[in-house]
Amino acid sequence: MIFKWTIENNILFNDSKFQLLRNGSNQENLRSTSFLTNDKQVIPTSTHVKCLGVHLSEDGTFKYHIKETVNKARRMAGWVLRTFYSREEDCMLTLWRALIQPKLDYCCQLWSAHKAVDIQALESVQRAYTRQIRGLEDVPY
């Protein structure tokens, strides 16, 4: 159906970028079926796909995305702490808002962490960062 539309509109898809994400309760059906590109190549199965910067796992959760988001934010926080000598509150909070928080907040309305484990992982980045700010080392959360 979609390939007919592409031919009619003179559009080419990059077959190497196709990913197949399987979900359902019938495991036999999921394993036995395959989908083909317009060139009759089998589309590879993935455990998660990334679309517009958000990872979706085959089980319909955003667990992998949250893990990747936490890792990106930790890397950025580490870079900030290595690069900037000042530990003054106003400087550090400005850097947090400009460089780290956007990584944690991107598209959060979609993947909204609701499990305690995921929330703790996301908050651990903020805890570790604010511990480095002069005057906020011993603030309880």
For each residue, the residues with C-beta under 8 A, 3 or more apart:
1: 4 5
2: 5 6
3: 6 7 38
4: 1 7 8
5: 1 2 8 9 11
6: 2 3 9 10 11 12 13 38
7: 3 4 10
8: 4 5
9: 5 6
10: 6 7
11: 5 6
12: 6
13: 6 17 18 37 38
14: 17 18
15: 18 37 38 39 41
16:
17: 13 14
18: 13 14 15 37 43 44
19: 43 44 46 49
20: 35 43 44 45 46
21: 45 46 48 49 56 58
22: 30 45 58
23: 30 58 59 60
24: 29 30
25:
26: 29 30
27: 30 31
28: 31 32
29: 24 26 32 33
30: 22 23 24 26 27 33
31: 27 28
32: 28 29
33: 29 30
34: 42 43
35: 20 42 43
36: 40 41 42 43
37: 13 15 18 40 41 42 43
38: 3 6 13 15
39: 15
40: 36 37
41: 15 36 37
42: 34 35 36 37
43: 18 19 20 34 35 36 37
44: 18 19 20
45: 20 21 22
46: 19 20 21 49 58
47: 57 58 64
48: 21 55 56 57 58 64 65
49: 19 21 46 55 56
50: 53 54 55 56
51: 54 56
52: 107
53: 50 106 107
54: 50 51 62 65 106 107 110 111
55: 48 49 50 62 64 65 68
56: 21 48 49 50 51 60 62 65
57: 47 48 60 61 62 63 64 65
58: 21 22 23 46 47 48
59: 23
60: 23 56 57
61: 57 64
62: 54 55 56 57 65 66 110 111 113
63: 57 66 67 118
64: 47 48 55 57 61 67 68
65: 48 54 55 56 57 62 68 69 111
66: 62 63 69 70 111 113 118 121 122
67: 63 64 70 71 121
68: 55 64 65 71 72
69: 65 66 72 73 103 104 106 122
70: 66 67 73 74 121 122 124 125
71: 67 68 74 75
72: 68 69 75 76 103
73: 69 70 76 77 100 103 104 122 125
74: 70 71 77 78 125 128
75: 71 72 78 79
76: 72 73 79 80 99 100 103
77: 73 74 80 81 100 125 128 129
78: 74 75 81 82
79: 75 76 82 83
80: 76 77 83 84 92 95 96 99 100 129
81: 77 78 84 129 132
82: 78 79
83: 79 80
84: 80 81 91 92 95
85:
86: 91 92
87: 91 92 132 133 134
88: 91 92 133 134
89: 92 93 133 134 135 136
90: 93 94
91: 84 86 87 88 94 95
92: 80 84 86 87 88 89 95 96 129 132 133
93: 89 90 96 97 133
94: 90 91 97 98
95: 80 84 91 92 98 99 100
96: 80 92 93 99 100 101 126 129
97: 93 94 100 101
98: 94 95 101 102
99: 76 80 95 96 102 103
100: 73 76 77 80 95 96 97 103 104 125 129
101: 96 97 98 104 105
102: 98 99 105 106
103: 69 72 73 76 99 100 106
104: 69 73 100 101 108 122 125 126
105: 101 102 108
106: 53 54 69 102 103
107: 52 53 54 110 111
108: 104 105 111 112 113
109: 112
110: 54 62 107
111: 54 62 65 66 107 108
112: 108 109
113: 62 66 108 118 119 121 122
114: 118 119
115: 118 119
116: 119 120
117: 120 121
118: 63 66 113 114 115 121 122
119: 113 114 115 116 122 123
120: 116 117 123 124
121: 66 67 70 113 117 118 124 125
122: 66 69 70 73 104 113 118 119 125 126
123: 119 120 126 127 141
124: 70 120 121 127 128
125: 70 73 74 77 100 104 121 122 128 129
126: 96 104 122 123 129 130
127: 123 124 130 131 141
128: 74 77 124 125 131 132
129: 77 80 81 92 96 100 125 126 132 133
130: 126 127 133 136 139
131: 127 128 136 137
132: 81 87 92 128 129 137
133: 87 88 89 92 93 129 130 136 137
134: 87 88 89 137
135: 89
136: 89 130 131 133 139
137: 131 132 133 134
138:
139: 130 136
140:
141: 123 127
